[in-house]
Amino acid sequence: MRTEENAPVRFDTKIAVLLREDLEPWQRLNVTAFLVSGLGTAAPEVIGEPYLDADDTAYLPMFRQPVLVFEGTKETLTAAHGRAVSRSLPTAVFTSDLFATGNDRDNRAAVRAVGTGQLDLVGMAVHGPRNAVDKVLKGARMHP
């Protein structure tokens, strides 16, 4: 018999990262870390409670739900970005220009200098209702 305490947790929302398939492994990790850092500020409800170990050592809270990582071609990423923007979903972007910058101010300036349709995206993160995120990610595949 399942009690409510040990029942599987189902989420109405989804957190997803979409990476361009031609990134180097170090770039994939770097881009993913940067992208997900923005979601908790825009959607604080995705952050869980702080952690404690058995000795009461405190640790930072993390996302309360899994982060799914996908990959796709440059065209897949561009299309997914357009769908996320058109649905007004909370979205973080990482462009190829950001590999040449070294701080937040320069990162923001690099994105600001390019129009929405001309961004050279290498990754994006999105959060929203499960079905909306699924539609945004159409054509992407799970990261291996």
Secondary structure, 3 states (H helix, E strand, C coil): CCCHHHCCCCCCEEEEEEEECCCCHHHHHHHHHHHHHHHHHHCHHHECCCEECCCCCEECCCECCCEEEEEECHHHHHHHHHHHHHCCCCEEEEEHHHHHCCCHHHHHHHHHCCCHHHCCEEEEEEEEEHHHHHHHCCCCEECC
